[in-house]
């Protein structure tokens, strides 16, 4: 039964006895529940309940990918919200087709590479397939002595997408577009591309060499940075690139949001210098740029050049003149004299305050002692006055004694 008729017959299709394995790629309404598979004997399989040893089932927000090993021959049926107008992809073999990397390939190069999912020797195209298959690109160092990448190991350099963004031209057209980061150590690598999900894994490998970038840029500092212009020294490997077809576009970034374009169309010799705009603000400057060129083999390339930096430093102030030194010395002497005068006034005030306090305390003590002496003298005088009154005389005492001897009668 042609697959295009599956929708017309209520999502029914037939599997013959020659099929050892089949993969169903089913597009559903976005966010709908996974389909239900009805087998020829009337039994049903669900995304959450099916024979794990025979069936692998991936359900996403846009569809299902179901791989069945040794399927039962006969009529099968799908129940679910299969998108209107879509077709059920009925595949017995899945593979990936990846564009090989060109050679020579340079550090910092921007390239657009493509990959496809192939089913039964045909490109698989289905809306939402980008959500169901994950593509990963890696570089694995071949650890050759002398290569810059000798100890780099294996690392991810990009991925492939079919979403109509960045380098991808159209979404859901089955052409997955890769964006690779080639700003990596140069040397020999194995390029690894893997397409995988919970149902299948497919891998592509290619040995290649990442060559050193054929253009170098360096900042040339002027003798007098305050009055002369800075330059950018550019050197192009003319054995690899055509000089007359090499063009540069730089952007100078600096303090206070400075952004200035620097354009150089074509170079006439291997080494040249590009004059930079006048810079007057003190601070750090950064120059980033790209180069578009043509290799000797005729391949058009675009390179992201390494960023370079320079600083415009404010010069130290000139030394003071003799008049300024004299004025500074006079000012310092005046300040020292004022400080000495203020210090003398302070100590005089302190000494006077101490003397005043000591004198006041001495006066108080002296007055208290005088008062105490007067009081003591007055007390002594009072005692002298009261003593004769309190003591009777010996004569009066003797006169009062009766010395008469009584009679015997």
DRENSEDO-109824 format. One line per 2 residues: number of its first residue (from 1); their letters; for each residue x, z, y of C-alpha. Coordinates in nm, 3 decimals. Layout:
N
NUM = A = X,Z,Y  ...;
! end
This chain:
409
1 = XX = 0.000,0.000,0.000  0.149,-0.092,0.337;
3 = XX = 0.222,0.213,0.546  0.044,0.065,0.846;
5 = XX = -0.283,0.101,0.652  -0.245,0.473,0.592;
7 = XX = -0.430,0.570,0.911  -0.713,0.328,0.835;
9 = XX = -0.770,0.488,0.495  -0.788,0.846,0.628;
11 = XX = -0.417,0.913,0.585  -0.408,0.807,0.221;
13 = XX = -0.103,0.647,0.064  0.022,0.575,-0.286;
15 = XX = 0.354,0.664,-0.449  0.456,0.451,-0.747;
17 = XX = 0.640,0.561,-1.058  0.975,0.410,-0.945;
19 = XX = 1.023,0.657,-0.658  1.265,0.942,-0.731;
21 = XX = 1.247,1.102,-0.386  1.040,1.044,-0.075;
23 = XX = 1.053,1.173,0.282  0.734,1.178,0.489;
25 = XX = 0.772,1.176,0.868  0.436,1.265,1.019;
27 = XX = 0.353,1.272,1.390  0.088,1.527,1.489;
29 = XX = -0.084,1.620,1.814  0.150,1.840,2.016;
31 = XX = 0.125,2.204,1.909  -0.121,2.139,1.624;
33 = XX = -0.097,2.306,1.283  0.110,2.148,1.003;
35 = XX = -0.067,1.898,0.781  -0.200,1.977,0.434;
37 = XX = -0.091,1.751,0.147  -0.346,1.668,-0.122;
39 = XX = -0.182,1.562,-0.451  -0.327,1.304,-0.691;
41 = XX = -0.468,1.584,-0.912  -0.652,1.741,-0.616;
43 = XX = -0.416,2.037,-0.567  -0.289,2.111,-0.216;
45 = XX = 0.044,2.194,-0.058  0.085,2.384,0.269;
47 = XX = 0.382,2.438,0.496  0.378,2.803,0.392;
49 = XX = 0.295,2.745,0.025  0.454,2.471,-0.183;
51 = XX = 0.701,2.449,-0.473  1.034,2.536,-0.308;
53 = XX = 1.240,2.377,-0.583  1.071,2.040,-0.533;
55 = XX = 0.961,2.028,-0.169  1.147,2.079,0.158;
57 = XX = 0.920,2.110,0.460  1.007,2.121,0.830;
59 = XX = 0.715,2.175,1.067  0.774,2.138,1.440;
61 = XX = 0.556,2.127,1.749  0.525,1.747,1.730;
63 = XX = 0.518,1.673,1.358  0.632,1.738,1.003;
65 = XX = 0.924,1.612,0.798  0.860,1.661,0.427;
67 = XX = 1.098,1.564,0.146  0.953,1.557,-0.206;
69 = XX = 1.172,1.524,-0.515  1.024,1.343,-0.816;
71 = XX = 0.679,1.300,-0.659  0.378,1.252,-0.887;
73 = XX = 0.279,0.883,-0.898  -0.067,0.810,-0.764;
75 = XX = -0.277,0.839,-0.447  -0.183,1.111,-0.196;
77 = XX = -0.366,1.226,0.115  -0.280,1.413,0.435;
79 = XX = -0.521,1.648,0.611  -0.451,1.746,0.970;
81 = XX = -0.446,1.634,1.333  -0.228,1.329,1.284;
83 = XX = -0.178,1.157,1.620  -0.412,0.867,1.683;
85 = XX = -0.243,0.530,1.642  0.066,0.672,1.472;
87 = XX = 0.198,0.566,1.136  0.317,0.778,0.847;
89 = XX = 0.684,0.703,0.780  0.734,0.675,0.407;
91 = XX = 1.108,0.679,0.336  1.303,0.695,0.015;
93 = XX = 1.653,0.698,0.171  1.777,0.857,0.494;
95 = XX = 2.110,0.793,0.663  2.260,0.798,1.011;
97 = XX = 2.427,0.516,1.199  2.680,0.622,1.464;
99 = XX = 2.871,0.404,1.709  3.246,0.449,1.645;
101 = XX = 3.467,0.573,1.927  3.666,0.299,2.100;
103 = XX = 4.044,0.286,2.093  4.239,0.360,2.298;
105 = XX = 4.027,0.653,2.417  4.160,0.861,2.708;
107 = XX = 4.135,1.220,2.821  3.862,1.268,3.080;
109 = XX = 3.694,0.937,2.996  3.318,0.906,3.031;
111 = XX = 3.166,0.717,2.741  2.816,0.645,2.620;
113 = XX = 2.781,0.653,2.243  2.469,0.589,2.035;
115 = XX = 2.336,0.706,1.700  2.028,0.630,1.493;
117 = XX = 1.843,0.782,1.202  1.807,0.510,0.937;
119 = XX = 1.535,0.512,0.673  1.528,0.240,0.408;
121 = XX = 1.769,0.036,0.622  1.538,0.054,0.925;
123 = XX = 1.571,0.258,1.244  1.340,0.558,1.233;
125 = XX = 1.135,0.582,1.550  0.874,0.850,1.603;
127 = XX = 0.757,1.040,1.914  0.889,1.395,1.905;
129 = XX = 1.172,1.313,1.662  1.417,1.461,1.913;
131 = XX = 1.258,1.803,1.847  1.288,1.767,1.469;
133 = XX = 1.652,1.660,1.427  1.955,1.836,1.573;
135 = XX = 2.263,1.624,1.644  2.606,1.779,1.698;
137 = XX = 2.940,1.610,1.776  3.271,1.782,1.697;
139 = XX = 3.643,1.712,1.721  3.863,1.841,1.437;
141 = XX = 4.236,1.844,1.508  4.457,1.678,1.248;
143 = XX = 4.735,1.927,1.337  5.014,1.673,1.377;
145 = XX = 5.342,1.817,1.513  5.408,1.707,1.870;
147 = XX = 5.041,1.656,1.956  4.897,1.869,2.234;
149 = XX = 4.601,1.954,2.009  4.820,2.083,1.725;
151 = XX = 4.656,2.430,1.727  4.315,2.332,1.862;
153 = XX = 4.110,2.356,1.541  3.749,2.226,1.531;
155 = XX = 3.516,2.250,1.831  3.189,2.106,1.963;
157 = XX = 3.223,1.832,2.226  2.862,1.724,2.273;
159 = XX = 2.529,1.626,2.122  2.290,1.331,2.094;
161 = XX = 1.945,1.324,2.256  1.645,1.089,2.258;
163 = XX = 1.461,1.243,2.553  1.513,0.988,2.831;
165 = XX = 1.744,1.220,3.028  2.102,1.177,3.154;
167 = XX = 2.259,0.883,2.964  1.960,0.825,2.733;
169 = XX = 1.764,0.525,2.859  1.418,0.578,2.708;
171 = XX = 1.260,0.872,2.524  1.140,0.844,2.164;
173 = XX = 1.284,0.495,2.109  1.489,0.608,1.810;
175 = XX = 1.820,0.556,1.994  1.995,0.891,2.028;
177 = XX = 2.249,0.890,2.312  2.557,1.107,2.304;
179 = XX = 2.741,1.264,2.595  3.088,1.381,2.492;
181 = XX = 3.331,1.605,2.677  3.667,1.430,2.649;
183 = XX = 3.856,1.673,2.872  4.038,1.804,2.566;
185 = XX = 4.403,1.827,2.454  4.537,1.486,2.357;
187 = XX = 4.629,1.407,1.998  4.485,1.291,1.667;
189 = XX = 4.136,1.408,1.570  3.856,1.352,1.322;
191 = XX = 3.529,1.273,1.500  3.240,1.445,1.320;
193 = XX = 2.873,1.375,1.394  2.610,1.574,1.207;
195 = XX = 2.233,1.525,1.208  2.048,1.811,1.042;
197 = XX = 1.734,2.016,1.006  1.590,2.232,0.730;
199 = XX = 1.519,1.924,0.520  1.837,1.716,0.529;
201 = XX = 2.191,1.697,0.662  2.374,1.371,0.728;
203 = XX = 2.731,1.341,0.856  2.956,1.070,1.000;
205 = XX = 3.336,1.095,1.027  3.598,0.885,1.204;
207 = XX = 3.969,0.936,1.259  4.086,0.850,1.611;
209 = XX = 4.345,0.937,1.873  4.265,1.086,2.212;
211 = XX = 4.535,0.949,2.442  4.674,1.124,2.753;
213 = XX = 4.499,1.029,3.074  4.671,0.715,3.214;
215 = XX = 4.639,0.828,3.578  4.806,1.128,3.740;
217 = XX = 4.735,1.270,4.086  4.937,1.521,4.289;
219 = XX = 4.917,1.667,4.639  5.196,1.574,4.882;
221 = XX = 5.253,1.843,5.145  5.359,1.721,5.493;
223 = XX = 5.660,1.866,5.673  5.431,2.008,5.941;
225 = XX = 5.088,2.080,5.789  4.944,2.172,6.131;
227 = XX = 5.004,1.833,6.291  5.055,1.587,6.004;
229 = XX = 4.819,1.465,5.731  4.827,1.560,5.367;
231 = XX = 4.855,1.280,5.108  4.753,1.228,4.748;
233 = XX = 5.017,1.074,4.523  4.858,0.852,4.255;
235 = XX = 5.042,0.705,3.959  4.874,0.452,3.726;
237 = XX = 5.011,0.350,3.386  5.016,-0.026,3.435;
239 = XX = 5.091,-0.083,3.067  4.743,0.049,2.986;
241 = XX = 4.534,-0.036,3.295  4.497,-0.331,3.531;
243 = XX = 4.613,-0.212,3.874  4.401,-0.455,4.076;
245 = XX = 4.088,-0.335,3.894  4.157,0.035,3.942;
247 = XX = 3.943,0.208,4.207  3.929,0.571,4.319;
249 = XX = 3.653,0.788,4.464  3.746,1.141,4.571;
251 = XX = 3.564,1.421,4.748  3.750,1.671,4.962;
253 = XX = 3.593,2.017,4.963  3.708,2.285,5.205;
255 = XX = 3.615,2.589,5.414  3.282,2.617,5.596;
257 = XX = 3.114,2.374,5.353  3.346,2.082,5.426;
259 = XX = 3.269,1.771,5.215  3.449,1.448,5.295;
261 = XX = 3.465,1.128,5.085  3.801,0.964,5.014;
263 = XX = 3.776,0.607,4.880  4.055,0.378,4.760;
265 = XX = 3.962,0.030,4.636  4.232,-0.110,4.413;
267 = XX = 4.603,-0.034,4.401  4.886,-0.281,4.436;
269 = XX = 5.164,-0.088,4.269  5.209,0.170,4.000;
271 = XX = 5.278,0.454,4.243  5.099,0.488,4.575;
273 = XX = 4.981,0.747,4.823  4.632,0.796,4.962;
275 = XX = 4.604,0.947,5.309  4.362,1.239,5.324;
277 = XX = 4.135,1.322,5.620  4.264,1.553,5.893;
279 = XX = 4.209,1.920,5.806  4.215,2.189,6.074;
281 = XX = 4.041,2.490,5.923  4.272,2.740,5.760;
283 = XX = 4.188,2.811,5.395  4.175,2.652,5.049;
285 = XX = 4.092,2.287,4.982  3.989,2.119,4.656;
287 = XX = 4.000,1.750,4.571  3.797,1.615,4.279;
289 = XX = 3.751,1.252,4.189  3.693,0.970,3.947;
291 = XX = 3.867,0.644,3.871  3.709,0.321,3.751;
293 = XX = 3.941,0.074,3.584  3.982,-0.187,3.312;
295 = XX = 4.211,-0.150,3.013  4.450,-0.422,2.906;
297 = XX = 4.208,-0.494,2.620  3.934,-0.564,2.877;
299 = XX = 3.727,-0.248,2.826  3.570,-0.104,3.141;
301 = XX = 3.633,0.270,3.169  3.553,0.559,3.403;
303 = XX = 3.781,0.862,3.415  3.719,1.211,3.552;
305 = XX = 4.047,1.303,3.719  4.189,1.657,3.714;
307 = XX = 4.111,1.855,4.027  4.396,1.931,4.266;
309 = XX = 4.420,2.205,4.529  4.611,2.286,4.846;
311 = XX = 4.603,2.557,5.114  4.631,2.525,5.490;
313 = XX = 4.798,2.854,5.584  4.783,2.997,5.933;
315 = XX = 5.141,3.025,6.069  5.278,3.366,6.170;
317 = XX = 5.259,3.446,6.544  5.576,3.370,6.751;
319 = XX = 5.814,3.661,6.828  5.750,3.839,7.162;
321 = XX = 5.954,3.743,7.473  6.187,3.980,7.661;
323 = XX = 5.916,4.045,7.922  5.663,4.121,7.645;
325 = XX = 5.913,4.351,7.472  5.977,4.533,7.802;
327 = XX = 5.605,4.569,7.863  5.556,4.698,7.509;
329 = XX = 5.842,4.949,7.555  5.699,5.065,7.888;
331 = XX = 5.359,5.105,7.734  5.501,5.300,7.443;
333 = XX = 5.699,5.523,7.685  5.384,5.582,7.888;
335 = XX = 5.192,5.670,7.576  5.472,5.903,7.458;
337 = XX = 5.486,6.071,7.801  5.110,6.119,7.803;
339 = XX = 5.120,6.261,7.452  5.401,6.502,7.553;
341 = XX = 5.210,6.606,7.865  4.892,6.659,7.668;
343 = XX = 5.085,6.859,7.410  5.246,7.079,7.679;
345 = XX = 4.909,7.144,7.843  4.767,7.233,7.505;
347 = XX = 5.039,7.486,7.425  5.022,7.638,7.774;
349 = XX = 4.650,7.684,7.730  4.707,7.835,7.387;
351 = XX = 4.974,8.079,7.513  4.761,8.180,7.812;
353 = XX = 4.464,8.233,7.589  4.670,8.449,7.354;
355 = XX = 4.811,8.653,7.643  4.465,8.697,7.789;
357 = XX = 4.327,8.814,7.458  4.622,9.051,7.398;
359 = XX = 4.594,9.192,7.753  4.221,9.245,7.715;
361 = XX = 4.272,9.421,7.383  4.551,9.639,7.534;
363 = XX = 4.330,9.733,7.829  4.047,9.829,7.600;
365 = XX = 4.278,10.039,7.384  4.436,10.205,7.690;
367 = XX = 4.099,10.291,7.837  3.981,10.431,7.509;
369 = XX = 4.294,10.645,7.486  4.247,10.768,7.843;
371 = XX = 3.888,10.853,7.773  3.988,11.033,7.454;
373 = XX = 4.255,11.232,7.640  4.009,11.342,7.908;
375 = XX = 3.760,11.444,7.647  4.021,11.648,7.462;
377 = XX = 4.132,11.822,7.783  3.776,11.899,7.877;
379 = XX = 3.715,12.041,7.531  4.020,12.266,7.561;
381 = XX = 3.908,12.392,7.900  3.564,12.471,7.764;
383 = XX = 3.717,12.668,7.480  3.936,12.868,7.721;
385 = XX = 3.629,12.967,7.926  3.419,13.075,7.631;
387 = XX = 3.691,13.280,7.450  3.693,13.593,7.680;
389 = XX = 3.319,13.619,7.657  3.308,13.615,7.284;
391 = XX = 3.596,13.869,7.225  3.526,14.248,7.318;
393 = XX = 3.822,14.445,7.458  4.007,14.701,7.248;
395 = XX = 3.942,14.978,7.502  3.565,14.930,7.500;
397 = XX = 3.566,14.929,7.129  3.761,15.255,7.110;
399 = XX = 3.536,15.419,7.369  3.235,15.342,7.163;
401 = XX = 3.372,15.522,6.858  3.242,15.881,6.821;
403 = XX = 3.538,16.102,6.744  3.348,16.438,6.755;
405 = XX = 3.401,16.660,6.453  3.076,16.807,6.339;
407 = XX = 3.034,17.184,6.299  3.050,17.344,5.965;
409 = X = 2.711,17.506,6.034;
! end
